[in-house]
């Protein structure tokens, strides 16, 4: 015979787990100091500039 499960309790546990994962994601996203946020923005800008600098210019029309 199988065990009886309380569905209300199961749903509450699932909701708590989802809230916990969302809270962890928000803590990582918004729980940073201004210095950390500025450093990450500068790193992203530097990476974008490096990528832009390494792009090839195509003066010739594309062959189709």
CHARMM-style PDB file with segment names, atoms N, HN, CA, C and O in Angstrom:
ATOM      1  N   UNK     1       0.839  -1.173   0.000  1.00  0.00      PROA
ATOM      2  CA  UNK     1       0.000   0.000   0.000  1.00  0.00      PROA
ATOM      3  C   UNK     1       0.887   1.240   0.000  1.00  0.00      PROA
ATOM      4  O   UNK     1       1.944   1.249   0.630  1.00  0.00      PROA
ATOM      5  N   UNK     2       0.470   2.261  -0.688  1.00  0.00      PROA
ATOM      6  HN  UNK     2      -0.389   2.254  -1.200  1.00  0.00      PROA
ATOM      7  CA  UNK     2       1.302   3.462  -0.792  1.00  0.00      PROA
ATOM      8  C   UNK     2       1.059   4.398   0.388  1.00  0.00      PROA
ATOM      9  O   UNK     2       0.062   4.299   1.103  1.00  0.00      PROA
ATOM     10  N   UNK     3       2.004   5.298   0.557  1.00  0.00      PROA
ATOM     11  HN  UNK     3       2.814   5.378  -0.024  1.00  0.00      PROA
ATOM     12  CA  UNK     3       1.886   6.269   1.643  1.00  0.00      PROA
ATOM     13  C   UNK     3       0.923   7.375   1.247  1.00  0.00      PROA
ATOM     14  O   UNK     3       0.840   7.754   0.079  1.00  0.00      PROA
ATOM     15  N   UNK     4       0.208   7.880   2.218  1.00  0.00      PROA
ATOM     16  HN  UNK     4       0.276   7.572   3.167  1.00  0.00      PROA
ATOM     17  CA  UNK     4      -0.717   8.978   1.988  1.00  0.00      PROA
ATOM     18  C   UNK     4       0.081  10.276   2.076  1.00  0.00      PROA
ATOM     19  O   UNK     4       0.839  10.478   3.024  1.00  0.00      PROA
ATOM     20  N   UNK     5      -0.089  11.151   1.093  1.00  0.00      PROA
ATOM     21  HN  UNK     5      -0.706  10.987   0.322  1.00  0.00      PROA
ATOM     22  CA  UNK     5       0.626  12.427   1.110  1.00  0.00      PROA
ATOM     23  C   UNK     5      -0.373  13.559   1.232  1.00  0.00      PROA
ATOM     24  O   UNK     5      -1.455  13.525   0.646  1.00  0.00      PROA
ATOM     25  N   UNK     6       0.002  14.543   1.991  1.00  0.00      PROA
ATOM     26  HN  UNK     6       0.881  14.570   2.467  1.00  0.00      PROA
ATOM     27  CA  UNK     6      -0.826  15.720   2.161  1.00  0.00      PROA
ATOM     28  C   UNK     6      -0.471  16.687   1.041  1.00  0.00      PROA
ATOM     29  O   UNK     6       0.617  17.263   1.039  1.00  0.00      PROA
ATOM     30  N   UNK     7      -1.377  16.866   0.092  1.00  0.00      PROA
ATOM     31  HN  UNK     7      -2.261  16.397   0.094  1.00  0.00      PROA
ATOM     32  CA  UNK     7      -1.089  17.687  -1.080  1.00  0.00      PROA
ATOM     33  C   UNK     7      -0.905  19.156  -0.724  1.00  0.00      PROA
ATOM     34  O   UNK     7      -0.105  19.848  -1.353  1.00  0.00      PROA
ATOM     35  N   UNK     8      -1.629  19.637   0.269  1.00  0.00      PROA
ATOM     36  HN  UNK     8      -2.279  19.075   0.780  1.00  0.00      PROA
ATOM     37  CA  UNK     8      -1.480  21.035   0.682  1.00  0.00      PROA
ATOM     38  C   UNK     8      -0.070  21.276   1.198  1.00  0.00      PROA
ATOM     39  O   UNK     8       0.564  22.275   0.859  1.00  0.00      PROA
ATOM     40  N   UNK     9       0.411  20.360   2.011  1.00  0.00      PROA
ATOM     41  HN  UNK     9      -0.104  19.548   2.285  1.00  0.00      PROA
ATOM     42  CA  UNK     9       1.763  20.485   2.547  1.00  0.00      PROA
ATOM     43  C   UNK     9       2.793  20.403   1.421  1.00  0.00      PROA
ATOM     44  O   UNK     9       3.779  21.140   1.429  1.00  0.00      PROA
ATOM     45  N   UNK    10       2.575  19.525   0.470  1.00  0.00      PROA
ATOM     46  HN  UNK    10       1.774  18.926   0.464  1.00  0.00      PROA
ATOM     47  CA  UNK    10       3.484  19.383  -0.664  1.00  0.00      PROA
ATOM     48  C   UNK    10       3.531  20.668  -1.481  1.00  0.00      PROA
ATOM     49  O   UNK    10       4.611  21.121  -1.860  1.00  0.00      PROA
ATOM     50  N   UNK    11       2.356  21.268  -1.759  1.00  0.00      PROA
ATOM     51  HN  UNK    11       1.479  20.901  -1.451  1.00  0.00      PROA
ATOM     52  CA  UNK    11       2.312  22.515  -2.524  1.00  0.00      PROA
ATOM     53  C   UNK    11       3.018  23.645  -1.783  1.00  0.00      PROA
ATOM     54  O   UNK    11       3.722  24.447  -2.397  1.00  0.00      PROA
ATOM     55  N   UNK    12       2.834  23.713  -0.466  1.00  0.00      PROA
ATOM     56  HN  UNK    12       2.262  23.062   0.033  1.00  0.00      PROA
ATOM     57  CA  UNK    12       3.487  24.761   0.318  1.00  0.00      PROA
ATOM     58  C   UNK    12       5.007  24.595   0.282  1.00  0.00      PROA
ATOM     59  O   UNK    12       5.730  25.583   0.153  1.00  0.00      PROA
ATOM     60  N   UNK    13       5.492  23.379   0.392  1.00  0.00      PROA
ATOM     61  HN  UNK    13       4.905  22.577   0.496  1.00  0.00      PROA
ATOM     62  CA  UNK    13       6.932  23.133   0.328  1.00  0.00      PROA
ATOM     63  C   UNK    13       7.484  23.533  -1.031  1.00  0.00      PROA
ATOM     64  O   UNK    13       8.561  24.123  -1.120  1.00  0.00      PROA
ATOM     65  N   UNK    14       6.750  23.214  -2.084  1.00  0.00      PROA
ATOM     66  HN  UNK    14       5.875  22.735  -2.011  1.00  0.00      PROA
ATOM     67  CA  UNK    14       7.184  23.563  -3.436  1.00  0.00      PROA
ATOM     68  C   UNK    14       7.218  25.078  -3.603  1.00  0.00      PROA
ATOM     69  O   UNK    14       8.163  25.614  -4.182  1.00  0.00      PROA
ATOM     70  N   UNK    15       6.203  25.769  -3.105  1.00  0.00      PROA
ATOM     71  HN  UNK    15       5.435  25.334  -2.635  1.00  0.00      PROA
ATOM     72  CA  UNK    15       6.156  27.232  -3.201  1.00  0.00      PROA
ATOM     73  C   UNK    15       7.307  27.862  -2.423  1.00  0.00      PROA
ATOM     74  O   UNK    15       7.908  28.833  -2.882  1.00  0.00      PROA
ATOM     75  N   UNK    16       7.615  27.314  -1.252  1.00  0.00      PROA
ATOM     76  HN  UNK    16       7.127  26.525  -0.880  1.00  0.00      PROA
ATOM     77  CA  UNK    16       8.737  27.839  -0.460  1.00  0.00      PROA
ATOM     78  C   UNK    16      10.056  27.666  -1.201  1.00  0.00      PROA
ATOM     79  O   UNK    16      10.897  28.566  -1.203  1.00  0.00      PROA
ATOM     80  N   UNK    17      10.233  26.518  -1.825  1.00  0.00      PROA
ATOM     81  HN  UNK    17       9.550  25.787  -1.824  1.00  0.00      PROA
ATOM     82  CA  UNK    17      11.473  26.264  -2.563  1.00  0.00      PROA
ATOM     83  C   UNK    17      11.605  27.221  -3.743  1.00  0.00      PROA
ATOM     84  O   UNK    17      12.697  27.721  -4.013  1.00  0.00      PROA
ATOM     85  N   UNK    18      10.502  27.481  -4.452  1.00  0.00      PROA
ATOM     86  HN  UNK    18       9.615  27.075  -4.233  1.00  0.00      PROA
ATOM     87  CA  UNK    18      10.546  28.415  -5.580  1.00  0.00      PROA
ATOM     88  C   UNK    18      10.863  29.829  -5.108  1.00  0.00      PROA
ATOM     89  O   UNK    18      11.639  30.541  -5.746  1.00  0.00      PROA
ATOM     90  N   UNK    19      10.261  30.238  -3.987  1.00  0.00      PROA
ATOM     91  HN  UNK    19       9.630  29.660  -3.469  1.00  0.00      PROA
ATOM     92  CA  UNK    19      10.541  31.570  -3.441  1.00  0.00      PROA
ATOM     93  C   UNK    19      12.007  31.686  -3.033  1.00  0.00      PROA
ATOM     94  O   UNK    19      12.637  32.725  -3.233  1.00  0.00      PROA
ATOM     95  N   UNK    20      12.540  30.613  -2.462  1.00  0.00      PROA
ATOM     96  HN  UNK    20      12.029  29.769  -2.300  1.00  0.00      PROA
ATOM     97  CA  UNK    20      13.928  30.624  -2.022  1.00  0.00      PROA
ATOM     98  C   UNK    20      14.873  30.784  -3.209  1.00  0.00      PROA
ATOM     99  O   UNK    20      15.841  31.539  -3.128  1.00  0.00      PROA
ATOM    100  N   UNK    21      14.603  30.080  -4.313  1.00  0.00      PROA
ATOM    101  HN  UNK    21      13.816  29.467  -4.379  1.00  0.00      PROA
ATOM    102  CA  UNK    21      15.474  30.205  -5.484  1.00  0.00      PROA
ATOM    103  C   UNK    21      15.364  31.596  -6.093  1.00  0.00      PROA
ATOM    104  O   UNK    21      16.363  32.159  -6.540  1.00  0.00      PROA
ATOM    105  N   UNK    22      14.148  32.157  -6.113  1.00  0.00      PROA
ATOM    106  HN  UNK    22      13.336  31.700  -5.749  1.00  0.00      PROA
ATOM    107  CA  UNK    22      13.969  33.515  -6.635  1.00  0.00      PROA
ATOM    108  C   UNK    22      14.681  34.533  -5.745  1.00  0.00      PROA
ATOM    109  O   UNK    22      15.279  35.487  -6.243  1.00  0.00      PROA
ATOM    110  N   UNK    23      14.615  34.330  -4.434  1.00  0.00      PROA
ATOM    111  HN  UNK    23      14.128  33.555  -4.030  1.00  0.00      PROA
ATOM    112  CA  UNK    23      15.283  35.237  -3.506  1.00  0.00      PROA
ATOM    113  C   UNK    23      16.797  35.176  -3.681  1.00  0.00      PROA
ATOM    114  O   UNK    23      17.471  36.204  -3.618  1.00  0.00      PROA
ATOM    115  N   UNK    24      17.328  33.987  -3.900  1.00  0.00      PROA
ATOM    116  HN  UNK    24      16.781  33.152  -3.951  1.00  0.00      PROA
ATOM    117  CA  UNK    24      18.770  33.858  -4.124  1.00  0.00      PROA
ATOM    118  C   UNK    24      19.192  34.580  -5.399  1.00  0.00      PROA
ATOM    119  O   UNK    24      20.237  35.230  -5.437  1.00  0.00      PROA
ATOM    120  N   UNK    25      18.374  34.462  -6.440  1.00  0.00      PROA
ATOM    121  HN  UNK    25      17.526  33.934  -6.409  1.00  0.00      PROA
ATOM    122  CA  UNK    25      18.691  35.143  -7.700  1.00  0.00      PROA
ATOM    123  C   UNK    25      18.646  36.658  -7.515  1.00  0.00      PROA
ATOM    124  O   UNK    25      19.507  37.368  -8.033  1.00  0.00      PROA
ATOM    125  N   UNK    26      17.657  37.155  -6.787  1.00  0.00      PROA
ATOM    126  HN  UNK    26      16.958  36.578  -6.366  1.00  0.00      PROA
ATOM    127  CA  UNK    26      17.559  38.591  -6.548  1.00  0.00      PROA
ATOM    128  C   UNK    26      18.703  39.088  -5.675  1.00  0.00      PROA
ATOM    129  O   UNK    26      19.196  40.199  -5.871  1.00  0.00      PROA
ATOM    130  N   UNK    27      19.129  38.277  -4.715  1.00  0.00      PROA
ATOM    131  HN  UNK    27      18.729  37.375  -4.555  1.00  0.00      PROA
ATOM    132  CA  UNK    27      20.244  38.674  -3.862  1.00  0.00      PROA
ATOM    133  C   UNK    27      21.515  38.812  -4.685  1.00  0.00      PROA
ATOM    134  O   UNK    27      22.316  39.717  -4.450  1.00  0.00      PROA
ATOM    135  N   UNK    28      21.700  37.922  -5.643  1.00  0.00      PROA
ATOM    136  HN  UNK    28      21.050  37.187  -5.835  1.00  0.00      PROA
ATOM    137  CA  UNK    28      22.882  38.012  -6.500  1.00  0.00      PROA
ATOM    138  C   UNK    28      22.786  39.205  -7.434  1.00  0.00      PROA
ATOM    139  O   UNK    28      23.796  39.833  -7.752  1.00  0.00      PROA
ATOM    140  N   UNK    29      21.578  39.518  -7.872  1.00  0.00      PROA
ATOM    141  HN  UNK    29      20.758  39.008  -7.614  1.00  0.00      PROA
ATOM    142  CA  UNK    29      21.403  40.599  -8.838  1.00  0.00      PROA
ATOM    143  C   UNK    29      21.440  41.972  -8.178  1.00  0.00      PROA
ATOM    144  O   UNK    29      22.102  42.881  -8.679  1.00  0.00      PROA
ATOM    145  N   UNK    30      20.743  42.130  -7.070  1.00  0.00      PROA
ATOM    146  HN  UNK    30      20.205  41.392  -6.663  1.00  0.00      PROA
ATOM    147  CA  UNK    30      20.595  43.444  -6.458  1.00  0.00      PROA
ATOM    148  C   UNK    30      21.403  43.619  -5.176  1.00  0.00      PROA
ATOM    149  O   UNK    30      21.523  44.740  -4.682  1.00  0.00      PROA
ATOM    150  N   UNK    31      21.946  42.566  -4.637  1.00  0.00      PROA
ATOM    151  HN  UNK    31      21.848  41.655  -5.039  1.00  0.00      PROA
ATOM    152  CA  UNK    31      22.625  42.641  -3.353  1.00  0.00      PROA
ATOM    153  C   UNK    31      24.105  42.933  -3.476  1.00  0.00      PROA
ATOM    154  O   UNK    31      24.913  42.328  -2.771  1.00  0.00      PROA
ATOM    155  N   UNK    32      24.477  43.845  -4.353  1.00  0.00      PROA
ATOM    156  HN  UNK    32      23.821  44.336  -4.926  1.00  0.00      PROA
ATOM    157  CA  UNK    32      25.881  44.175  -4.557  1.00  0.00      PROA
ATOM    158  C   UNK    32      26.134  45.611  -4.130  1.00  0.00      PROA
ATOM    159  O   UNK    32      25.232  46.448  -4.157  1.00  0.00      PROA
ATOM    160  N   UNK    33      27.356  45.881  -3.741  1.00  0.00      PROA
ATOM    161  HN  UNK    33      28.089  45.201  -3.719  1.00  0.00      PROA
ATOM    162  CA  UNK    33      27.713  47.250  -3.402  1.00  0.00      PROA
ATOM    163  C   UNK    33      27.903  48.042  -4.685  1.00  0.00      PROA
ATOM    164  O   UNK    33      27.993  47.478  -5.775  1.00  0.00      PROA
ATOM    165  N   UNK    34      27.962  49.354  -4.537  1.00  0.00      PROA
ATOM    166  HN  UNK    34      27.888  49.813  -3.652  1.00  0.00      PROA
ATOM    167  CA  UNK    34      28.123  50.212  -5.707  1.00  0.00      PROA
ATOM    168  C   UNK    34      29.460  49.933  -6.393  1.00  0.00      PROA
ATOM    169  O   UNK    34      29.538  49.925  -7.622  1.00  0.00      PROA
ATOM    170  N   UNK    35      30.500  49.705  -5.609  1.00  0.00      PROA
ATOM    171  HN  UNK    35      30.437  49.711  -4.611  1.00  0.00      PROA
ATOM    172  CA  UNK    35      31.819  49.430  -6.178  1.00  0.00      PROA
ATOM    173  C   UNK    35      31.807  48.135  -6.987  1.00  0.00      PROA
ATOM    174  O   UNK    35      32.378  48.078  -8.076  1.00  0.00      PROA
ATOM    175  N   UNK    36      31.161  47.102  -6.462  1.00  0.00      PROA
ATOM    176  HN  UNK    36      30.697  47.148  -5.578  1.00  0.00      PROA
ATOM    177  CA  UNK    36      31.079  45.835  -7.188  1.00  0.00      PROA
ATOM    178  C   UNK    36      30.310  46.008  -8.489  1.00  0.00      PROA
ATOM    179  O   UNK    36      30.717  45.498  -9.533  1.00  0.00      PROA
ATOM    180  N   UNK    37      29.195  46.731  -8.420  1.00  0.00      PROA
ATOM    181  HN  UNK    37      28.864  47.146  -7.571  1.00  0.00      PROA
ATOM    182  CA  UNK    37      28.376  46.943  -9.610  1.00  0.00      PROA
ATOM    183  C   UNK    37      29.145  47.729 -10.668  1.00  0.00      PROA
ATOM    184  O   UNK    37      29.092  47.389 -11.850  1.00  0.00      PROA
ATOM    185  N   UNK    38      29.860  48.779 -10.254  1.00  0.00      PROA
ATOM    186  HN  UNK    38      29.903  49.055  -9.293  1.00  0.00      PROA
ATOM    187  CA  UNK    38      30.631  49.580 -11.200  1.00  0.00      PROA
ATOM    188  C   UNK    38      31.762  48.771 -11.826  1.00  0.00      PROA
ATOM    189  O   UNK    38      32.046  48.911 -13.015  1.00  0.00      PROA
ATOM    190  N   UNK    39      32.410  47.921 -11.019  1.00  0.00      PROA
ATOM    191  HN  UNK    39      32.180  47.807 -10.053  1.00  0.00      PROA
ATOM    192  CA  UNK    39      33.490  47.088 -11.543  1.00  0.00      PROA
ATOM    193  C   UNK    39      32.957  46.117 -12.596  1.00  0.00      PROA
ATOM    194  O   UNK    39      33.577  45.934 -13.644  1.00  0.00      PROA
ATOM    195  N   UNK    40      31.817  45.498 -12.322  1.00  0.00      PROA
ATOM    196  HN  UNK    40      31.313  45.647 -11.471  1.00  0.00      PROA
ATOM    197  CA  UNK    40      31.235  44.563 -13.282  1.00  0.00      PROA
ATOM    198  C   UNK    40      30.796  45.273 -14.554  1.00  0.00      PROA
ATOM    199  O   UNK    40      30.950  44.733 -15.649  1.00  0.00      PROA
ATOM    200  N   UNK    41      30.248  46.484 -14.420  1.00  0.00      PROA
ATOM    201  HN  UNK    41      30.123  46.923 -13.530  1.00  0.00      PROA
ATOM    202  CA  UNK    41      29.859  47.251 -15.608  1.00  0.00      PROA
ATOM    203  C   UNK    41      31.086  47.626 -16.433  1.00  0.00      PROA
ATOM    204  O   UNK    41      31.042  47.585 -17.663  1.00  0.00      PROA
ATOM    205  N   UNK    42      32.188  47.995 -15.762  1.00  0.00      PROA
ATOM    206  HN  UNK    42      32.224  48.029 -14.763  1.00  0.00      PROA
ATOM    207  CA  UNK    42      33.410  48.348 -16.476  1.00  0.00      PROA
ATOM    208  C   UNK    42      33.982  47.133 -17.203  1.00  0.00      PROA
ATOM    209  O   UNK    42      34.454  47.250 -18.334  1.00  0.00      PROA
ATOM    210  N   UNK    43      33.942  45.971 -16.558  1.00  0.00      PROA
ATOM    211  HN  UNK    43      33.559  45.876 -15.639  1.00  0.00      PROA
ATOM    212  CA  UNK    43      34.434  44.748 -17.196  1.00  0.00      PROA
ATOM    213  C   UNK    43      33.593  44.404 -18.426  1.00  0.00      PROA
ATOM    214  O   UNK    43      34.129  43.991 -19.455  1.00  0.00      PROA
ATOM    215  N   UNK    44      32.276  44.576 -18.314  1.00  0.00      PROA
ATOM    216  HN  UNK    44      31.842  44.911 -17.478  1.00  0.00      PROA
ATOM    217  CA  UNK    44      31.399  44.292 -19.454  1.00  0.00      PROA
ATOM    218  C   UNK    44      31.667  45.271 -20.593  1.00  0.00      PROA
ATOM    219  O   UNK    44      31.673  44.878 -21.760  1.00  0.00      PROA
ATOM    220  N   UNK    45      31.887  46.542 -20.264  1.00  0.00      PROA
ATOM    221  HN  UNK    45      31.882  46.862 -19.317  1.00  0.00      PROA
ATOM    222  CA  UNK    45      32.175  47.541 -21.296  1.00  0.00      PROA
ATOM    223  C   UNK    45      33.509  47.247 -21.971  1.00  0.00      PROA
ATOM    224  O   UNK    45      33.638  47.387 -23.187  1.00  0.00      PROA
ATOM    225  N   UNK    46      34.501  46.838 -21.182  1.00  0.00      PROA
ATOM    226  HN  UNK    46      34.396  46.724 -20.194  1.00  0.00      PROA
ATOM    227  CA  UNK    46      35.812  46.516 -21.738  1.00  0.00      PROA
ATOM    228  C   UNK    46      35.711  45.298 -22.658  1.00  0.00      PROA
ATOM    229  O   UNK    46      36.333  45.268 -23.720  1.00  0.00      PROA
ATOM    230  N   UNK    47      34.935  44.304 -22.255  1.00  0.00      PROA
ATOM    231  HN  UNK    47      34.430  44.328 -21.393  1.00  0.00      PROA
ATOM    232  CA  UNK    47      34.760  43.112 -23.092  1.00  0.00      PROA
ATOM    233  C   UNK    47      34.042  43.467 -24.394  1.00  0.00      PROA
ATOM    234  O   UNK    47      34.392  42.955 -25.458  1.00  0.00      PROA
ATOM    235  N   UNK    48      33.045  44.337 -24.309  1.00  0.00      PROA
ATOM    236  HN  UNK    48      32.761  44.753 -23.445  1.00  0.00      PROA
ATOM    237  CA  UNK    48      32.325  44.748 -25.517  1.00  0.00      PROA
ATOM    238  C   UNK    48      33.240  45.537 -26.447  1.00  0.00      PROA
ATOM    239  O   UNK    48      33.180  45.369 -27.664  1.00  0.00      PROA
ATOM    240  N   UNK    49      34.085  46.396 -25.883  1.00  0.00      PROA
ATOM    241  HN  UNK    49      34.134  46.532 -24.893  1.00  0.00      PROA
ATOM    242  CA  UNK    49      35.007  47.181 -26.702  1.00  0.00      PROA
ATOM    243  C   UNK    49      36.037  46.275 -27.372  1.00  0.00      PROA
ATOM    244  O   UNK    49      36.391  46.487 -28.531  1.00  0.00      PROA
ATOM    245  N   UNK    50      36.514  45.275 -26.650  1.00  0.00      PROA
ATOM    246  HN  UNK    50      36.226  45.103 -25.708  1.00  0.00      PROA
ATOM    247  CA  UNK    50      37.474  44.333 -27.222  1.00  0.00      PROA
ATOM    248  C   UNK    50      36.838  43.562 -28.370  1.00  0.00      PROA
ATOM    249  O   UNK    50      37.451  43.380 -29.423  1.00  0.00      PROA
ATOM    250  N   UNK    51      35.612  43.114 -28.161  1.00  0.00      PROA
ATOM    251  HN  UNK    51      35.114  43.262 -27.306  1.00  0.00      PROA
ATOM    252  CA  UNK    51      34.912  42.386 -29.211  1.00  0.00      PROA
ATOM    253  C   UNK    51      34.679  43.280 -30.424  1.00  0.00      PROA
ATOM    254  O   UNK    51      34.866  42.842 -31.559  1.00  0.00      PROA
ATOM    255  N   UNK    52      34.279  44.509 -30.200  1.00  0.00      PROA
ATOM    256  HN  UNK    52      34.127  44.865 -29.278  1.00  0.00      PROA
ATOM    257  CA  UNK    52      34.035  45.445 -31.296  1.00  0.00      PROA
ATOM    258  C   UNK    52      35.335  45.734 -32.048  1.00  0.00      PROA
ATOM    259  O   UNK    52      35.323  45.882 -33.270  1.00  0.00      PROA
ATOM    260  N   UNK    53      36.448  45.814 -31.329  1.00  0.00      PROA
ATOM    261  HN  UNK    53      36.458  45.694 -30.336  1.00  0.00      PROA
ATOM    262  CA  UNK    53      37.732  46.089 -31.951  1.00  0.00      PROA
ATOM    263  C   UNK    53      38.254  44.946 -32.801  1.00  0.00      PROA
ATOM    264  O   UNK    53      39.078  45.156 -33.691  1.00  0.00      PROA
ATOM    265  N   UNK    54      37.781  43.745 -32.532  1.00  0.00      PROA
ATOM    266  HN  UNK    54      37.112  43.574 -31.809  1.00  0.00      PROA
ATOM    267  CA  UNK    54      38.261  42.584 -33.277  1.00  0.00      PROA
ATOM    268  C   UNK    54      37.348  42.193 -34.431  1.00  0.00      PROA
ATOM    269  O   UNK    54      37.605  41.204 -35.117  1.00  0.00      PROA
ATOM    270  N   UNK    55      36.294  42.952 -34.648  1.00  0.00      PROA
ATOM    271  HN  UNK    55      36.085  43.755 -34.091  1.00  0.00      PROA
ATOM    272  CA  UNK    55      35.406  42.642 -35.767  1.00  0.00      PROA
ATOM    273  C   UNK    55      36.091  42.971 -37.080  1.00  0.00      PROA
ATOM    274  O   UNK    55      36.877  43.914 -37.168  1.00  0.00      PROA
ATOM    275  N   UNK    56      35.786  42.187 -38.091  1.00  0.00      PROA
ATOM    276  HN  UNK    56      35.148  41.420 -38.020  1.00  0.00      PROA
ATOM    277  CA  UNK    56      36.355  42.414 -39.416  1.00  0.00      PROA
ATOM    278  C   UNK    56      35.450  43.344 -40.194  1.00  0.00      PROA
ATOM    279  O   UNK    56      34.225  43.236 -40.135  1.00  0.00      PROA
ATOM    280  N   UNK    57      36.066  44.258 -40.924  1.00  0.00      PROA
ATOM    281  HN  UNK    57      37.061  44.346 -40.972  1.00  0.00      PROA
ATOM    282  CA  UNK    57      35.310  45.145 -41.796  1.00  0.00      PROA
ATOM    283  C   UNK    57      35.153  44.463 -43.142  1.00  0.00      PROA
ATOM    284  O   UNK    57      36.125  43.968 -43.713  1.00  0.00      PROA
ATOM    285  N   UNK    58      33.944  44.438 -43.638  1.00  0.00      PROA
ATOM    286  HN  UNK    58      33.155  44.839 -43.174  1.00  0.00      PROA
ATOM    287  CA  UNK    58      33.738  43.833 -44.952  1.00  0.00      PROA
ATOM    288  C   UNK    58      33.350  44.941 -45.922  1.00  0.00      PROA
ATOM    289  O   UNK    58      32.205  45.394 -45.944  1.00  0.00      PROA
ATOM    290  N   UNK    59      34.323  45.369 -46.725  1.00  0.00      PROA
ATOM    291  HN  UNK    59      35.252  45.001 -46.707  1.00  0.00      PROA
ATOM    292  CA  UNK    59      34.075  46.398 -47.724  1.00  0.00      PROA
ATOM    293  C   UNK    59      33.475  45.800 -48.993  1.00  0.00      PROA
ATOM    294  O   UNK    59      32.715  46.462 -49.700  1.00  0.00      PROA
ATOM    295  N   UNK    60      33.817  44.558 -49.276  1.00  0.00      PROA
ATOM    296  HN  UNK    60      34.434  44.020 -48.702  1.00  0.00      PROA
ATOM    297  CA  UNK    60      33.323  43.900 -50.482  1.00  0.00      PROA
ATOM    298  C   UNK    60      31.895  43.417 -50.244  1.00  0.00      PROA
ATOM    299  O   UNK    60      31.555  43.014 -49.131  1.00  0.00      PROA
ATOM    300  N   UNK    61      31.059  43.455 -51.280  1.00  0.00      PROA
ATOM    301  HN  UNK    61      31.335  43.782 -52.183  1.00  0.00      PROA
ATOM    302  CA  UNK    61      29.698  42.930 -51.114  1.00  0.00      PROA
ATOM    303  C   UNK    61      29.741  41.423 -50.891  1.00  0.00      PROA
ATOM    304  O   UNK    61      30.644  40.728 -51.356  1.00  0.00      PROA
ATOM    305  N   UNK    62      28.760  40.953 -50.182  1.00  0.00      PROA
ATOM    306  HN  UNK    62      28.026  41.517 -49.804  1.00  0.00      PROA
ATOM    307  CA  UNK    62      28.717  39.525 -49.879  1.00  0.00      PROA
ATOM    308  C   UNK    62      28.399  38.727 -51.140  1.00  0.00      PROA
ATOM    309  O   UNK    62      27.537  39.115 -51.928  1.00  0.00      PROA
ATOM    310  N   UNK    63      29.092  37.623 -51.319  1.00  0.00      PROA
ATOM    311  HN  UNK    63      29.792  37.308 -50.679  1.00  0.00      PROA
ATOM    312  CA  UNK    63      28.842  36.748 -52.467  1.00  0.00      PROA
ATOM    313  C   UNK    63      27.688  35.822 -52.119  1.00  0.00      PROA
ATOM    314  O   UNK    63      27.682  35.180 -51.069  1.00  0.00      PROA
ATOM    315  N   UNK    64      26.738  35.765 -52.993  1.00  0.00      PROA
ATOM    316  HN  UNK    64      26.743  36.286 -53.847  1.00  0.00      PROA
ATOM    317  CA  UNK    64      25.581  34.910 -52.726  1.00  0.00      PROA
ATOM    318  C   UNK    64      25.468  33.813 -53.738  1.00  0.00      PROA
ATOM    319  OT1 UNK    64      24.548  32.998 -53.664  1.00  0.00      PROA
TER     320      UNK     64
END
